[in-house]
Amino acid sequence: MSAGRRFIELADEFRKQGSIMLVGHPHSNMKDEQCVEDFGSTPFILAQLWTMLVNVGLPPMSLPLHLLWWLYLVRNYPTKRVFSRVLHCVGVTYRKYLQPIKLAMMILQRTVISYKNRSIRVRTCGLTHDGTDYLCQNKPNAVLVRRVEWAPFPYDPNYFSHKFKKSGLRYGISVDIESGEMVGAHGPFPCGKWPDIKIYKKYVLPHLEPGEQVETDRGYRHPSCRNPEDFLSKSESVAKSRAASRHEAVNGRLKNWRSLKQCFRHNHHEHKYFFFTAAVVDNLMYKKYGPCFDVSY
């Protein structure tokens, strides 16, 4: 059997397993739109993702159904009680099968989202960069609560986000202007302790070539950053605005995943698994079906 034929059969298997999981019977006419709504991607991308996860060392105990379990959790973020009813198993069972998927996804994101995937450009500016915040539950700071001045505020101020006026986790995202794909994602960081420029200087700047610049907003003040007011003509201003708009569209699509849109209920250390799963799936969708919209820069 050819590799292409096996790939098509794997995509059909994902359609079948998704239908059994959501509808209760294995009909094969599950539309791509429904698959994207419930799992975040088409069956073709699911088959591609599964193949890549197997290549990075997914254990034999993992099945394609377990990948659907994990994507359903990240996409819909149901409560524990609702999730157990959908899967028809208890928490101890599904956590045992989801853990290998989560760890393999963190290994895979290093190759799917990498600065090595940037398009080769003649111009000196080929990236857009911006930070994005996600709501999370705050927790007491064991050090601060011992101080008298922090006694009325038993929560950690390092997590305060000026965008939400609540606690949040921050990521820095870099998008390639040529392809519209994410080539860098750094986080999670406490919003109050890690401003956008700090993330940029520590994690993005070392990956830039000598003389390379990055399109950013006015919150970034650095010689390598090109702010919205740095233009010489009206056409250049329009191009910069289009590139910034597409970056916001990339950030917005990440928040179509309800685990990133709602307040994160799990431990803060678990947030990276949810974020990078959504980022990997979205990036594979961009590679296959194109960016949010084309930009002439």
LOMI-603487 format. One line per field, with one value per residue (C-alpha): x, y, z. Coordinates in pm, 1 decimal, padded with zeros to 6 digits. Example, Ala and Ser with C-alpha at 12.3 -4.5 7.8 and 13.67 -1.06 7.14 Angstrom:
2
east: 01230.0,01367.0
north: -00450.0,-00106.0
up: 00780.0,00714.0
***
This chain:
297
east: 00000.0,00136.7,00209.1,-00057.5,-00321.2,-00230.3,-00251.6,-00604.3,-00712.2,-00571.8,-00774.6,-01087.4,-01009.1,-01008.9,-01346.7,-01482.6,-01342.4,-01465.2,-01814.1,-01821.2,-01700.4,-01947.1,-02248.3,-02231.7,-02215.5,-01930.5,-02077.1,-01802.0,-01966.4,-01839.1,-01778.5,-01451.2,-01632.1,-01762.8,-01418.1,-01263.3,-01532.8,-01486.0,-01115.8,-00959.7,-00845.1,-00949.8,-00903.7,-00613.7,-00427.4,-00514.2,-00355.4,-00048.8,-00024.4,-00053.6,00225.1,00452.4,00377.9,00463.0,00792.0,00896.5,00853.8,00489.4,00458.9,00275.3,00000.9,-00125.4,-00400.3,-00548.5,-00854.7,-00640.5,-00526.5,-00893.0,-00951.1,-00672.9,-00776.0,-01137.2,-01021.8,-00807.9,-01069.4,-01379.1,-01230.8,-01524.4,-01547.9,-01419.0,-01770.7,-01875.0,-01546.7,-01585.8,-01936.4,-01814.8,-01532.0,-01729.9,-01436.7,-01314.5,-01040.6,-00772.1,-00815.0,-00808.1,-00523.4,-00308.8,-00355.5,-00338.4,-00002.0,00208.8,00022.3,00097.8,00468.3,00505.9,00331.6,00588.9,00868.3,00694.2,00639.3,01016.2,01022.5,00678.6,00728.6,01090.9,01281.5,01453.8,01123.5,01142.8,01120.6,01444.1,01395.0,01607.7,01455.8,01582.8,01236.7,01061.9,00880.3,00602.4,00608.4,00357.7,00256.5,-00076.6,-00228.5,-00448.8,-00664.0,-00567.9,-00654.1,-00426.6,-00259.8,-00114.6,00249.1,00411.2,00672.1,00455.6,00182.8,00439.3,00496.8,00277.5,00222.9,00095.8,-00130.4,-00451.4,-00348.2,-00303.1,-00250.5,00058.2,00079.7,00331.3,00041.4,-00147.5,-00229.6,-00291.7,-00504.6,-00751.8,-00704.9,-00683.9,-00425.6,-00292.0,-00013.7,00174.7,00328.8,00540.5,00449.7,00650.2,00487.2,00665.9,00540.0,00604.2,00418.6,00190.0,00301.5,00415.0,00792.3,00834.6,00628.2,00771.2,00601.1,00415.0,00527.9,00348.1,00207.0,00312.7,00670.3,00735.6,00649.9,00650.1,00986.9,01154.3,01033.0,01147.0,01498.7,01559.7,01395.8,01354.1,01659.6,01914.8,01747.5,01774.7,02040.7,02274.1,02080.0,01744.7,01440.7,01095.8,00755.8,00611.8,00368.6,00456.7,00520.1,00854.8,01139.4,01453.0,01678.2,01570.6,01197.4,01000.6,00703.0,00385.2,00508.9,00834.7,00743.6,00851.0,00543.0,00170.5,00203.2,00457.2,00222.4,-00061.0,00165.0,00275.3,-00087.2,-00185.7,00100.6,00000.4,-00365.4,-00274.0,-00070.0,-00375.2,-00577.0,-00326.2,-00361.3,-00739.3,-00747.8,-00555.9,-00834.2,-01087.7,-00962.2,-01178.9,-00903.0,-00717.3,-01025.2,-01173.3,-01006.8,-00758.8,-00870.5,-00573.1,-00229.8,-00028.0,00240.7,-00017.3,-00098.6,00194.6,00056.7,-00274.6,-00117.9,00142.6,-00110.7,-00332.3,-00030.0,00096.2,-00245.2,-00303.9,00042.0,-00018.7,-00347.2,-00159.4,00096.8,-00171.7,-00447.7,-00259.2,-00248.3,-00541.8,-00508.3,-00230.7,-00008.0,00192.0,00490.4
north: 00000.0,00341.7,00612.1,00838.3,00567.3,00504.3,00877.8,00895.2,00595.4,00762.5,01077.8,00862.1,00692.3,01031.4,01109.9,00778.6,00816.4,01175.9,01069.0,00791.3,01030.8,01312.0,01147.4,00788.3,00604.2,00575.3,00751.0,00872.0,01191.2,01414.9,01749.7,01937.7,02237.5,02026.0,01876.4,02223.5,02340.2,02049.8,01963.2,02275.1,02123.4,01918.5,01538.5,01588.7,01802.1,01552.6,01273.5,01489.0,01583.6,01221.5,01115.9,01390.1,01295.2,00931.4,01040.0,01235.9,00931.5,00884.9,00558.7,00257.9,00280.0,00605.2,00585.0,00839.7,00850.5,00986.6,01274.3,01358.6,01353.0,01604.5,01834.5,01827.5,01933.9,02218.2,02333.0,02323.8,02324.9,02147.4,02083.0,01754.0,01617.0,01703.6,01576.8,01241.9,01203.3,01277.0,01021.6,00766.5,00721.4,00864.4,01122.2,00872.2,00688.0,00977.5,01156.1,00844.5,00856.4,01234.4,01279.7,01123.5,01333.3,01652.9,01574.7,01478.4,01800.7,02006.0,01829.1,01880.0,02252.9,02310.4,02219.2,02343.2,02686.8,02779.2,03084.2,02850.9,02837.7,03206.0,03294.0,03411.1,03780.3,04049.9,04318.7,04374.7,04341.6,04005.6,03954.7,04103.4,04056.0,04124.9,03995.7,03838.1,03777.9,03494.7,03497.6,03269.8,03227.0,03410.9,03243.7,03368.4,03470.6,03295.8,03570.8,03880.4,03773.7,03788.2,04160.2,04409.5,04627.9,04329.9,04190.1,04334.9,04189.7,03813.1,03750.7,03773.1,04114.2,03970.7,03820.7,04147.7,04219.6,04581.2,04454.3,04261.8,04441.1,04085.7,03811.9,03665.4,03479.8,03639.1,03497.5,03667.4,03564.4,03628.2,03591.4,03568.3,03844.1,03642.0,03322.2,03439.9,03150.6,03165.0,03126.0,03210.6,03166.7,03228.2,03183.2,03156.6,03451.5,03636.6,03950.8,04194.7,04070.6,04028.7,04329.1,04281.2,04448.7,04220.4,03909.9,04059.3,04140.7,03804.3,03560.6,03728.1,03951.6,03663.6,03502.9,03811.1,03853.8,04156.8,04459.3,04277.0,04465.8,04362.0,04526.7,04600.6,04837.2,05148.8,04952.5,04832.6,05083.4,04930.1,05004.5,04677.8,04758.9,04942.0,05120.8,05221.6,05579.8,05465.8,05496.7,05706.4,05682.6,05620.1,05280.6,05171.7,05283.3,05077.3,04772.1,04802.8,04833.6,04521.9,04320.7,04432.0,04346.4,03994.1,03947.6,04043.0,03792.9,03519.5,03612.0,03613.6,03266.7,03131.2,03256.4,03058.1,02772.8,02803.5,02693.0,03011.3,03234.7,03144.3,03187.4,02900.5,02672.2,02435.4,02489.6,02764.5,02513.9,02329.2,02633.9,02581.3,02244.2,02400.6,02702.8,02519.5,02256.8,02532.8,02707.3,02388.5,02300.4,02656.3,02667.6,02341.4,02486.9,02795.1,02576.1,02371.2,02623.9,02954.8,03251.1,03449.5,03690.5,03795.9,04091.2,04289.4,04421.3
up: 00000.0,-00095.3,00159.2,00007.1,00039.5,00405.3,00470.7,00323.1,00530.3,00843.4,00770.1,00724.1,01056.1,01227.4,01069.2,01197.2,01550.0,01570.0,01465.1,01724.8,01993.1,01920.4,01752.2,01869.6,01538.0,01282.3,00980.2,00745.8,00619.5,00900.1,00732.5,00758.5,00908.7,01196.5,01250.9,01268.0,01508.3,01751.6,01710.6,01559.7,01227.8,00927.3,00913.0,00670.6,00926.2,01201.3,00997.6,00933.6,01300.4,01412.9,01174.4,01307.9,01669.4,01599.3,01441.1,01751.1,01974.1,02071.0,02271.3,02117.9,02382.4,02226.6,01964.5,01719.8,01945.5,02229.3,02007.5,01946.1,02322.0,02378.4,02093.8,02211.9,02560.1,02426.7,02176.8,02400.0,02754.6,02921.1,03293.6,03431.3,03469.7,03113.3,02966.0,03143.1,02999.7,02645.6,02670.7,02877.6,03117.4,03448.3,03497.2,03599.4,03269.8,03024.2,03206.0,03162.7,02784.7,02744.6,02916.7,02634.5,02376.7,02571.0,02605.9,02240.0,02137.5,02328.6,02139.2,01806.0,01853.9,01846.5,01477.6,01367.8,01529.1,01468.2,01346.0,01099.3,00908.0,00815.4,00448.1,00288.7,00218.4,00061.2,00283.5,00634.5,00797.0,00770.1,01100.8,01308.0,01684.0,01958.5,02299.2,02385.6,02729.4,02855.6,03167.6,03455.5,03820.0,04059.2,04354.2,04685.0,04692.1,04989.9,05024.9,04986.6,05229.2,05510.6,05457.5,05636.1,05328.0,05128.9,05400.4,05242.5,04902.1,04949.4,04575.4,04359.7,04182.0,03935.3,03740.6,03694.3,03328.6,03229.0,02937.0,03153.5,03486.4,03620.1,03647.5,03325.9,03146.7,02857.1,02541.4,02277.5,01920.9,01603.4,01260.5,00925.5,00693.4,00377.7,00473.0,00756.2,00978.7,01339.1,01360.7,01729.0,02046.0,02392.3,02726.9,02953.1,03167.3,03449.1,03288.0,03558.1,03581.3,03209.2,02988.2,02611.8,02557.7,02811.7,02629.8,02299.6,02418.2,02584.2,02340.6,01999.2,01965.2,01974.2,01669.8,01446.0,01181.0,01199.9,01082.9,01073.9,01201.6,01325.7,01285.5,01630.9,01801.3,01998.9,02316.6,02182.1,02197.0,02052.9,01751.6,01587.0,01618.8,01350.5,01506.6,01316.3,01269.9,01102.5,00733.2,00435.0,00212.5,00233.5,00062.2,00322.0,00599.7,00448.0,00417.4,00780.3,00889.7,00691.9,00842.4,01194.1,01124.3,01016.0,01331.2,01536.1,01330.8,01421.8,01789.6,01752.3,01598.0,01894.1,02117.3,01916.3,02134.1,02442.9,02679.8,02577.7,02565.8,02903.1,03239.9,03273.4,03556.6,03571.9,03722.7,03553.8,03457.9,03245.1,03031.6,02794.2,02682.8,02583.9,02415.4,02209.1,02101.2,01961.4,01806.4,01636.5,01492.3,01368.2,01210.5,01026.6,00900.2,00772.7,00596.5,00421.7,00350.2,00351.8,00595.6,00730.3,00436.7,00198.9,00275.7,00018.0,00210.2
***
